[in-house]
Amino acid sequence: MSPSLRASTVAKSENSKASLGIVYEWMKDAEAGLANSQYNLGMAYFLRSGGFPRSKKKALYWLEKAALQGHESAAWVCEMMYERVKI
């Protein structure tokens, strides 16, 4: 394996570990009631990011929790989901 390919593989592995750590923090903080983490988790489910499967139901669950706490972006996304996406 060439040095540049090896470095690229290590970087991807490290990014995956960092992403998993962030996702774990979002989940923990979302369960604790932190609106920003609820929003991030909802968007991860909606956009299939961070290794999450796409789930409109789970996305809406977390986004609604954030919106009920006054998170404006979450409220806007919920509104768009209700208007444009069949849930």
C-alpha positions as CSV (number, residue, x, y, z in Angstrom):
1,M,0.0,0.0,0.0
2,S,1.4,3.4,-1.0
3,P,2.1,5.9,1.8
4,S,-0.6,8.3,0.4
5,L,-3.2,5.6,0.2
6,R,-2.3,4.4,3.8
7,A,-2.6,8.0,5.0
8,S,-5.9,8.4,3.3
9,T,-7.2,5.1,4.8
10,V,-6.1,6.2,8.3
11,A,-7.7,9.6,7.9
12,K,-11.0,8.0,6.8
13,S,-10.9,5.7,9.8
14,E,-10.2,8.6,12.2
15,N,-13.0,10.6,10.6
16,S,-15.4,7.7,11.1
17,K,-14.4,7.4,14.8
18,A,-14.8,11.2,15.3
19,S,-18.2,11.0,13.5
20,L,-19.3,8.2,15.8
21,G,-18.2,10.1,18.8
22,I,-20.2,13.2,17.7
23,V,-23.3,11.0,17.0
24,Y,-23.0,9.4,20.4
25,E,-22.9,12.9,22.0
26,W,-25.9,14.0,20.1
27,M,-27.9,11.0,21.1
28,K,-26.9,11.4,24.8
29,D,-27.6,15.1,24.8
30,A,-30.9,14.7,22.8
31,E,-32.1,12.2,25.4
32,A,-31.2,14.7,28.1
33,G,-33.4,17.3,26.4
34,L,-30.9,19.6,24.7
35,A,-32.6,21.2,21.7
36,N,-29.6,21.6,19.5
37,S,-28.7,17.9,19.8
38,Q,-32.3,17.0,19.1
39,Y,-32.2,19.1,16.0
40,N,-28.9,17.6,14.9
41,L,-30.1,14.1,15.5
42,G,-33.4,14.8,13.6
43,M,-31.5,16.2,10.7
44,A,-29.1,13.2,10.7
45,Y,-32.1,10.9,10.3
46,F,-33.7,13.1,7.7
47,L,-30.6,13.5,5.6
48,R,-29.0,10.1,6.2
49,S,-25.9,11.6,7.6
50,G,-23.6,10.4,10.2
51,G,-24.3,6.8,9.2
52,F,-28.0,7.1,10.1
53,P,-30.6,5.3,8.0
54,R,-33.1,7.7,6.6
55,S,-36.2,7.7,8.8
56,K,-38.7,10.5,8.4
57,K,-40.6,9.2,11.5
58,K,-37.5,9.4,13.8
59,A,-36.4,12.7,12.2
60,L,-39.8,14.3,12.9
61,Y,-39.7,12.9,16.5
62,W,-36.5,14.6,17.3
63,L,-37.2,17.8,15.3
64,E,-40.6,18.2,17.1
65,K,-38.9,17.9,20.5
66,A,-36.4,20.6,19.5
67,A,-39.1,22.8,18.0
68,L,-41.2,22.6,21.2
69,Q,-38.3,24.1,23.0
70,G,-38.2,27.1,20.7
71,H,-35.5,25.9,18.2
72,E,-36.5,27.9,15.2
73,S,-34.7,25.9,12.6
74,A,-36.3,22.7,13.9
75,A,-39.7,24.4,13.8
76,W,-39.1,25.4,10.2
77,V,-38.0,22.0,9.1
78,C,-41.0,20.4,10.8
79,E,-43.3,22.8,8.9
80,M,-41.6,21.9,5.6
81,M,-41.9,18.2,6.4
82,Y,-45.6,18.6,7.1
83,E,-46.2,20.6,3.9
84,R,-44.0,18.7,1.5
85,V,-43.1,15.3,2.7
86,K,-45.6,12.5,3.2
87,I,-44.9,11.2,6.7
